[in-house]
Amino acid sequence: MNSTALLWLMVFLGLSLASLRRPIYAGLGHLMVFYASPVFWWFGGGLLTSLTMRWSLVAALILVVANFMTWADRPQFATSDRKFFWTLLAISVNAFFVNSFLANYPPESAQVFDILWKGCLATGLLYLTIRSQQDLELLLFGMVAGCGFVGYQVVLAGQGAMEGGRLEGIQFPGAQGSNGTAAVLSMGLVLAGYFVIAMRDRRFGIASLVFAPLILESILRCNSRGAYLGLITAGVTIVFMSRGKTRKRAITLCVLGMVAMLLLANDQNIWSRFGSIFADAEERDNSAAERLDYWEAGIKMIADYPLGSGGEATFTSPRGLEYIAHFNPNFRSVHNGPLDIAGGWGIQGLALLMSILAFACFSAWHTSKRYLVSGNETHAFLGSVLISVMVGQLVTCMFTSVLDGEWFLWLAACCLAYTRLHIASVDASTILQTEMSDLDPQDVEPSIVQ
């Protein structure tokens, strides 16, 4: 048994026990299994995988227990919360029917469906663990720490392998390869920027400042065009939506990020792939040109089978292979999130997923505006960050099939929790003001009046 495995187990058990009093720690345990699953990392062999190969299930069960033990303190549901849970249920039910009756290649579809419905359930439980503003920020920092762990393993511990000038060999539940790794890490990089700018908790800010270079270096090694474009979009969004002092900080951080990228990106392959994003048809490399062929084939398949063909049907099913056989006779991904979802779970599946993401972003935007009106720029800035992360991930998923990744639902849950916590704070303030106004001045202690 190696020391890393023992440390992992001790931390996981510690978070599990702590969650019985404060359920957000169960959420951190869930993130821990996502970013550092023993199934995917070198330290998992031996003790951890001999105990179980289903650590995700264990983490989900702990989420259930933590919420059950603290059910009396659960958040009060608003209309937006009910919409969120009903939409999660609708996504799962739609996938169930497509998988059961329309799947062209059931073995592959069943595996993807299993990940999808469990991700929806875990997200719902994760949402219930967010009981305060501190819980929300702790969960977001957990994502940064998870990405920082990956960055440490890649940059300092030498994990992964460079193949064709790109980092391969890193896996997460629902994401693998250089594109999937870059998508997950790019989310952590933007959130790290938030903690550095806001510096509400100095510990989170300093740790994020340490993690950020490791995360950025790992993203550069992945050399993913989608991640580059997503980060640019997220940076523009966060500057555009910020106000007051936080906008100046956001601009400063974006400039520092660009400088860091210029210093770290010393591989010509990085600049070649980055430049190909904006190249015209004659200048595109083979990879970029071929990707358009796959997208066109995916659109044709969706037009022929609009209700879906099962999970990952474009193009890891016999039906999907028919649409690309004239230029590639092998199963492969469509490398486009929306086309992957629509081809797999139907146009209705894509509509349900996009509706929950759009609703969450609109909710966070509306709440951010309310914080600005009340003069709370820091809390308003958090809403801008959540939206920018979501926008960046949506841009990234246009270049890789990760739109069904669980972290998209995490971001939606964080946006809605952000709104719920603001509503709760306003209600509490209103109740306090009402109680104070109802007090008879004669009943107030002289010491209080003085």
Secondary structure as UniProt FT lines:
FT   HELIX           3..18
FT   TURN            19..21
FT   HELIX           24..35
FT   TURN            38..40
FT   HELIX           42..44
FT   TURN            45..46
FT   HELIX           47..51
FT   HELIX           55..69
FT   HELIX           71..73
FT   HELIX           79..97
FT   HELIX           98..102
FT   HELIX           106..129
FT   HELIX           133..155
FT   STRAND          161..163
FT   TURN            164..165
FT   STRAND          166..168
FT   STRAND          171..172
FT   TURN            173..174
FT   STRAND          175..176
FT   HELIX           177..198
FT   HELIX           202..222
FT   HELIX           225..241
FT   HELIX           245..264
FT   HELIX           268..276
FT   TURN            277..278
FT   TURN            281..283
FT   HELIX           286..304
FT   TURN            306..307
FT   TURN            311..312
FT   HELIX           313..316
FT   HELIX           318..324
FT   TURN            325..327
FT   HELIX           337..373
FT   TURN            374..375
FT   HELIX           377..396
FT   TURN            397..398
FT   TURN            403..404
FT   HELIX           406..438
FT   HELIX           441..443
FT   HELIX           446..449
//
